Amino acid sequence: MTAQHSVTLNVNGTAHDCEVEARMTLADCLREKLDLTGTHLGCEHGVCGACTVIVDGAAVRSCLMFAVQAQGVQITTVEGLADGDTLSDLQQAFHDNFALQCGFCTPGFLTTAESVLAENPSPTRAEVQSAISGNICRCTGYVPIIDAILDTAKRRREGGQ
């Protein structure tokens, strides 16, 4: 039997006590232990960006981080962006700009974009393109995703949130 480790994860503003194996990734812990299935697993090598969550304000590939490493940090998943059933402004902008199709990559794009906008509230199109270059989408062609992020930035600057 593999040894279990007790960790307390602060996810979306709530503390969760979990028993995990040392080798369990944060992505697997979020999905399997906390039932936060919005964090998707694609490549499991940190390449596709589908598993991106926000850790202490930075976009992090949760498939590359062990759950035991997340003790004491603040984690925001895609579920933490909305206010209950009310979409966040960024989520609404993705909807309004048709920035999703199959939706598999969307949680990773949303958490990446939220981290980018927190760091740079006035990004240029080129800065947004660079910031999301680590996230893979096979459906949208990226233009509507970039438009949604820039739309959110503009609305926030104008006091829309």
C-alpha positions in Angstrom: 0.0 0.0 0.0 1.3 3.4 -0.9 1.7 6.0 1.9 -1.0 8.7 2.1 -0.2 12.3 3.0 -2.7 14.7 4.5 -2.9 18.1 2.8 -5.2 21.0 3.1 -5.9 22.7 -0.2 -7.3 26.2 -0.4 -9.4 26.0 -3.6 -11.8 28.7 -4.7 -11.8 30.3 -1.2 -12.5 27.0 0.7 -10.1 24.8 2.6 -10.3 21.1 1.7 -8.6 18.3 3.7 -7.4 15.5 1.4 -5.5 12.3 1.8 -3.3 11.8 -1.3 -0.4 9.7 -2.5 2.8 11.7 -2.9 2.7 11.1 -6.6 -0.9 12.4 -7.1 -1.0 15.5 -9.3 -2.9 18.6 -8.4 -5.1 18.0 -11.5 -6.0 14.5 -10.4 -6.7 15.7 -6.8 -9.0 18.5 -8.0 -10.9 16.1 -10.2 -10.9 12.9 -8.1 -10.9 14.1 -4.5 -12.7 17.5 -4.8 -14.9 16.7 -7.8 -13.9 19.9 -9.5 -14.0 18.4 -13.0 -13.7 21.7 -14.9 -10.0 21.3 -14.8 -9.4 19.1 -17.8 -6.6 16.7 -18.6 -5.3 16.7 -22.1 -1.7 15.8 -22.7 -0.7 15.3 -19.1 2.7 16.7 -20.0 2.1 20.4 -19.5 1.9 21.2 -23.2 -1.8 21.7 -24.0 -2.8 24.0 -21.2 -6.2 22.3 -20.6 -5.4 21.7 -16.9 -4.3 25.3 -16.1 -5.4 26.7 -12.8 -4.4 29.8 -10.9 -1.9 29.3 -8.0 -1.2 32.4 -5.9 -2.1 34.5 -8.9 0.0 32.7 -11.6 -1.3 30.4 -14.3 0.0 26.9 -13.5 -0.3 23.5 -15.3 -1.9 21.4 -12.6 -0.8 18.2 -14.3 2.8 19.1 -13.5 2.3 20.0 -9.9 1.8 17.5 -7.1 -1.1 17.9 -4.7 1.3 17.9 -1.8 3.1 20.9 -3.3 -0.2 22.9 -3.1 -0.3 23.0 0.7 -0.6 26.6 1.8 -1.2 28.2 -1.6 -4.4 29.8 -3.0 -5.8 27.8 -5.9 -8.5 29.1 -8.3 -10.1 26.7 -10.8 -12.5 27.6 -13.5 -15.3 26.8 -11.1 -14.0 29.7 -8.9 -14.3 32.3 -11.6 -18.1 32.4 -11.6 -20.3 33.7 -8.8 -22.6 30.7 -8.3 -24.7 30.5 -11.5 -23.6 33.9 -12.7 -20.8 33.9 -15.2 -17.7 36.1 -14.6 -17.2 38.9 -17.0 -14.5 36.9 -18.8 -16.7 33.8 -19.1 -19.5 36.0 -20.5 -17.1 37.6 -23.0 -16.1 34.1 -24.2 -19.8 33.4 -24.7 -20.5 36.7 -26.4 -17.5 36.5 -28.7 -18.1 32.8 -29.6 -14.7 31.9 -28.1 -15.6 28.3 -27.5 -16.9 25.4 -29.5 -16.3 22.0 -28.0 -15.3 23.6 -24.7 -12.5 21.2 -23.8 -9.8 23.8 -23.8 -12.0 26.6 -22.4 -11.3 26.2 -18.7 -7.5 26.4 -19.3 -7.9 29.5 -21.5 -10.2 31.2 -18.9 -7.8 30.6 -16.0 -4.8 31.6 -18.1 -6.6 34.8 -19.3 -7.7 35.7 -15.8 -4.1 35.5 -14.6 -2.9 37.5 -17.6 -5.5 40.3 -17.0 -4.7 40.4 -13.3 -1.0 41.0 -14.2 -1.7 43.3 -17.2 -5.1 45.0 -17.3 -4.3 46.7 -20.6 -2.7 44.0 -22.8 -2.1 44.5 -26.5 -3.3 41.9 -29.0 0.3 40.7 -29.4 0.6 40.3 -25.6 -2.6 38.3 -25.4 -1.4 36.1 -28.3 1.9 35.5 -26.6 0.2 34.9 -23.2 -2.2 32.2 -24.5 0.4 30.6 -26.9 0.8 27.7 -24.4 -2.9 26.7 -24.7 -4.0 24.5 -27.5 -7.4 24.8 -29.2 -8.4 22.8 -32.2 -11.8 24.4 -32.8 -11.8 28.2 -32.7 -8.7 29.4 -34.5 -7.8 31.6 -31.5 -9.2 34.9 -32.9 -12.4 34.9 -30.9 -10.5 33.9 -27.8 -8.2 36.8 -28.2 -11.2 39.1 -28.9 -12.9 37.9 -25.7 -9.9 38.6 -23.6 -9.4 42.0 -25.1 -13.1 42.8 -24.7 -12.9 41.8 -21.0 -9.8 44.0 -20.5 -11.6 47.0 -22.1 -14.8 46.5 -20.1 -12.8 46.3 -16.8 -10.8 49.4 -17.6 -14.1 51.2 -18.4 -15.5 50.1 -15.0 -17.6 47.2 -16.3 -16.7 45.1 -13.3 
